[in-house]
Structure formats: C-alpha cells, structure tokens
Amino acid sequence: MFETLGFETLTARDIAPFFGLGLGLLFGVLAEITGFCFRRAVAGPADARRPALGVWMAALATAILGTQTAVAAGLISFQGHRFLAPDLPVVAILAGGLMFGAGMVLTRGCVGRLTVLTGAGNLRAALVLVVFAIVAHATLKGILAPVRLAAGQATLPVGNWGLAALPGGALPWALILAAGAAALACCSGAPRRMLALAAALGLLVPAGWIGTGFVLFDEFDPIPLESLSFTASAADTLFWSVAATAIAPGFGVGLIGGVLAGALVAARVSGRFRWQSFESPAQTGRYLAGAALMGVGGVLAGGCTVGAGLAGIPTLGLPALLALAAIAAGARAMDAALSALPRAGSAGPLPTRPTRQRA
C-alpha cells in the first residue's frame, strides 16, 4: 500500500521509526496509568494478582479480536512468520520462557513495565533495561549467540499446527480466546476505567501489525512485519545508540523511545514521577541477575510477555502460546523460591533475606 500514499522522498523504512514512536507514546501513557505488567498478574500477593490479571486480559482480548479481524479482512497475513514456523524450537522456547519468567520476578517487572518505570524516574528499572538490552544483543549476535543456536537446533516438526488449523478456522478460536480473556477481565475486580484503558492498549497490537504489514508494505523495499515487542526493540535501540552514524533507526527504536516519553508525560501529569534507586548491594545483584536471565530468555523464547504474549498470542501460533505458558511457570517458580527463603533462613545460620522492594 505504501507506494500509493504519494511519498516521493520518504521510504517505508524512513517512516517506520516514527510509526513506532507514535505507538510507543500511546503504550507508555496507557501502561503507566493502568500499571500494565504480566509479572504482577502471575506472581506476588493474590489480592494484587487478580486486578493485574484483569488488566492484562482486557488488553489481550482486544489484541486478539483486532489482529484476527485484520487477517480475515486480508490486510495482513502471518504466513511464513516465525510464530507459525513449521519447526518448533521447543527446547529454546521452554528454557527461554522459564528464564525470562524467573528474571522478571527478580527485577519485579516484565521488560515492558520496566521501560515504563524508567520513563517514570525509576533508576533501578533503567539499569535493568540497559543490562537486558546488552545481554539480549549478545544472545542475538554476540558472544552468547552459540547458546541461542545450540538451543534452537532441538526442534519439533509441527507443520502448520496452530489454533487457526483446528476445525472451524481462525475466527471461532479467536472469539473463544477473546471471550475467555474478557470474562477473566470482568471477574477480576479491576476498576472499569482501568479495563477500558487496557482494552485501548490492546488495540495497539493490531495497529502495529497493520501499520508494518499493510500501510507501510512496499514490495520493492519491504520492512519486517512486527508489532509491540521489547526484546529485539531494546537490542536494536542499544545498537543504534552506539552506532547511529552507521545504521538507521527502525520501528523498534521508535517504539522504545515513544514508551519512555509517553510514560514520562503520564507520570509527570499524574504526579507519580519519582526518582528511585537501589537500596542495597544485594538488591542490585538480584536485579542484575534478573536482567541477564531476561536478556537470554527473551531471545530464546522468541519474545517477552508483550512480544510473544500480548502481540504473539493473537497470531494463534503455537510458539507464542508455549512461550507465555513457560514465562508464567518460571515466574511462579521463582516467586515460590523467594517466598521460601525466609523460612529456610530461620531454620539455620543462613542470613535473613532483605525485604523485597517494590519495582
């Protein structure tokens, strides 16, 4: 479609970062207001999990409906996309998901949430985001790439299996998933205003797919089909920030910049902007360990809770479903382990674990 828009000097690649910037601004504002975070939905006190899960599910419901409506209308297609690949890298996805889930509990936030917190003045989140980007880039293209390649060799041939391949096709299963997510959101006890804002946030997912896969589609100079995602985007932003004269920014660079700016604006307007930092060396070490786990895990799993979860589930592909389940399992396991530490410490000479701080 891009060639019909009348641009003479700008290409789709030139516009992609600005498109990402716009989506990022909206995501940053909405995520800051709603406290959007998958970690809060699966780990921590039960009374806090339910509203957080409701917010996340409200976004997932609209993301599924919007994405599959665009597919049904012929605007986009996920044929050949990694979420529908015929060979499933099951070991990489399971191991990466468990690592990412464990890491986000150690840092008390998924990468999307930490990006928002960085914009709101949280220096802990800022350091985690930088370390996460470094480790993710090292896993994609650097010293840790052999780990990614080795894990990716163990594959399971699944053909075109996915929810869309089940009887009835994509739309009925999309409606079932969306209805289930909406039901969980409505029963969560989260305020209706927050659910409405989360639903608006979820619509950014199909907007991303349509923007990169239809509006900016140029068959002579195609750009990747992508939507909201933080693993590759953070790595790309890191690489661009140190080599801006050699490479051009892409959609992901604009997305990260937009989220930071949107969160900053929302936090300033609401009065929630606060400078925060680490309170002890032990806390610093825990956060850095979590950042490293998320950096490796996000790459192996094929994305974070947003890239593989919020944006991946609407594709109805098996890799995204498996990755999100593994992330949730890793988060629950690490949360249980951290909760057991004080009891273990009281039974012997081990030092008492410091009280866990809010992200």
C-alpha positions, -999 to +999 in steps of 0.1 A: +000+000+000+028+024+007+036+032-029+001+046-033+004+072-005+023+096-027+056+099-009+084+109-032+114+112-010+104+092+021+105+054+021+087+029+044+119+024+063+121+062+069+086+063+083+088+031+104+106+046+134+081+075+135+053+050+134+069+031+163+073+063+181+036+070+179+026+036+191+052+038+219+038+071+231+003+056+234+016+024+250+037+044+275+008+066+286-017+037+288+007+013+305+018+039+331-018+047+340-030+011+342+001-004+357+002-029+329+025-058+338+024-096+333+046-102+363+020-086+386-006-108+371+011-141+379+034-135+409+031-118+442+001-114+466-031-130+454-052-098+461-029-079+438-027-105+411-064-106+402-068-069+392-035-070+374-045-102+355-078-085+346-060-055+331-037-078+311-066-100+299-086-069+288-057-059+266-053-094+252-090-097+243-089-066+221-055-076+207-068-110+196-100-096+181-083-067+163-055-089+149-077-117+136-102-092+121-073-077+101-063-112+090-099-120+079-101-088+060-069-097+041-049-067+054-022-089+069-010-125+068+012-144+092+022-170+066+059-176+069+061-156+102+082-172+130+051-176+152+038-200+125+070-218+117+067-255+108+096-265+131+090-256+167+122-249+187+107-264+218+138-265+240+147-229+233+111-217+239+107-236+272+141-228+286+139-192+275+104-188+289+114-202+322+145-180+324+125-149+314+098-156+340+123-161+367+142-130+357+111-107+357+103-118+393+139-110+404+135-075+388+099-071+399+087-063+364+085-075+329+105-056+303+076-035+291+068-025+327+105-017+334+106+005+303+076+024+316+091+027+351+123+040+335+103+069+320+087+075+354+121+080+371+130+045+384+168+042+380+166+005+391+145-002+360+168+019+338+198-001+347+179-034+343+168-022+309+204-014+298+217-048+310+188-066+295+195-050+261+232-058+263+226-094+271+198-098+245+221-083+218+249-106+229+225-136+226+212-125+192+245-115+175+274-116+201+292-139+224+261-157+236+249-165+201+262-201+203+238-207+232+209-195+210+220-216+180+225-247+201+191-244+218+174-237+185+186-270+170+162-291+190+130-287+171+097-304+169+081-307+134+045-293+138+038-283+103+011-256+101-003-266+135-019-237+154-053-227+166-061-215+131-056-250+118-082-265+141-117-273+129-136-241+122-106-220+113-091-189+129-121-167+137-141-191+160-110-199+180-100-162+182-135-155+195-132-182+221-098-169+233-110-133+234-142-142+252-123-162+278-099-133+283-127-108+285-145-130+311-114-131+333-111-093+330-147-087+340-144-110+370-111-097+382-124-068+403-103-043+384-119-009+380-139-005+348-119+026+338-087+006+340-102-022+320-113+002+293-079+018+291-063-017+289-086-026+261-074+005+243-038-006+249-046-039+234-057-023+201-022-010+197-012-046+188-033-049+156-024-013+148+013-024+148+007-054+126-015-034+102+009-005+101+040-025+093+023-053+073-001-032+052+002+005+054+040+005+052+042-025+030+064-019+000+071-049-022+103-033-036+118-025-002+098-045+024+102-039+062+096-067+088+061-074+099+061-066+136+041-051+164+047-043+201+078-061+213+106-052+237+133-078+233+145-072+198+135-035+201+157-030+232+186-047+215+181-026+183+179+006+204+212-002+222+230-009+189+216+022+172+225+044+202+262+034+199+263+033+161+238+058+149+260+072+121+264+037+106+228+023+109+194+039+105+167+036+133+139+011+128+104+005+142+118-009+175+140+022+182+110+044+178+089+022+199+113+022+229+117+060+226+080+065+225+073+043+255+099+062+276+084+096+265+048+085+270+055+071+305+073+103+314+044+125+303+018+103+321+039+102+353+045+139+353+009+148+347-004+124+374+023+134+399+036+098+400+071+107+388+097+097+414+134+093+413+142+059+428+174+039+431+188+007+447+188+004+484+214-022+490+242-042+471+221-074+475+192-057+458+214-045+430+228-080+424+194-095+423+182-071+397+213-075+376+208-113+377+172-109+367+181-086+338+206-112+325+181-140+327+155-120+309+180-110+282+189-146+273+154-159+280+136-133+259+157-142+228+154-179+233+116-178+239+111-156+208+100-125+228+089-111+261+055-110+277+045-084+252+062-096+221+055-133+225+025-128+247+003-097+240+013-095+204+022-132+198-010-149+211-032-130+186-014-148+158-028-181+172+006-197+167+018-225+190+052-208+198+036-178+214+012-199+235+041-221+247+064-192+254+038-174+275+030-205+295+067-211+302+072-175+313+043-178+337+057-211+351+091-196+355+076-166+373+056-188+397+086-210+405+109-181+413+082-164+433+077-195+454+115-198+458+119-163+470+089-167+494+106-198+509+139-181+516+130-165+549+118-198+563+150-215+552+170-188+568+152-190+601+160-228+603+197-223+602+227-200+601+218-185+567+214-147+567+179-134+566+169-122+531+162-085+529+126-074+524+117-074+487+113-038+474+087-025+450+100-020+415 
